[in-house]
Structure formats: structure tokens, C-alpha cells
């Protein structure tokens, strides 16, 4: 390969009480440059306010052993914006997004999304009705059909729901309302 590593972040949120922190850790002995693009639910570019400015894409260069831990600086009272991100790095890094919910300026909850290194066609996990799922479609030209199927502990099918995502589109939901 060309040494490029791609990363897919399935969810991020800012405003509406949320802030998102982008984290890259360069654990390699080489300098690594990551170009990250942020997308909205509809697949358009999503400008995110960071301390350096509001950007829909950014380039970060990390020296060997260096890490970047950069939180968004959105107003917590702005309407919530949600989306996803895709990065291309010149080498391997540990890549993640953390989004944190604040109430009256105090953090009250958070979720972390580790980056996937390739698009996933199937995902299986333990879940409850309040389990959150996030999904994004990295194709720039084609739509994707996603089928969510839920089984009980005995293997009995409880329900299923189909969603079609356009190019670069994103969505998220709790399983209970989705099904």
C-alpha cells in the first residue's frame, strides 16, 4: 500500500449542550500527518468550531509520540449539530472522538467513538432498548441500505428496521425508538 491509513468516526456532536474532542496519538517512530473532514447528517461539509477557528476539514501533523486532544468550542446553547468524520493519515495513529454532554456547564455524560479503519458491512453487539447506534456512509456516489435486526437472548427475532443512507450521510438513534 501507499502507507495511508483511513479512519472513520461514526458519530460526533456539538452545541445543544455537547462538545466533541478529536484525539490522535502517534505511537509510531515517524511523523504522521492526518487530514480530517467532518460531514453533516445529510452528507454535506460540517463546520466545527475549534480553538483555531471553525473548519469542516483540518490537517494535523504529529511528531513521534505526540498526541492531539482538541475539544470543540461550540456554544453549549447553540442548536445541536451532529455528524461524522473521515480521516486519512500518512501512518497509523490511535484515533477517537469523545463527545460530552454538559448541563449548567457541568459534564453529566459522555461517549467515546473509536475510529474504524475500514468501512464495516456487519456489526453485532449486546444491546438494550436504550443502546445508541450511529452509522455513516463513506461513499461519495452511492446510497446504502442498512438493516437493523434485534434478537432476544434465545435467538428469537424481535424486530427489524431498514434505513437508506445517501452518499456521505449519517444517522443515529437509540434502538428502542428505531425499531
PyMOL commands that set and color helices and strands:
alter all, ss='L'
color gray80, all
select helices_A, chain A and resi 175-178
alter helices_A, ss='H'
color red, helices_A
select strands_A, chain A and resi 5-14+18-25+32-40+48-50+53-55+57-62+67-71+81-89+94-103+106-114+132-136+144-151+157-165+170-174
alter strands_A, ss='S'
color yellow, strands_A
deselect
rebuild
show_as cartoon
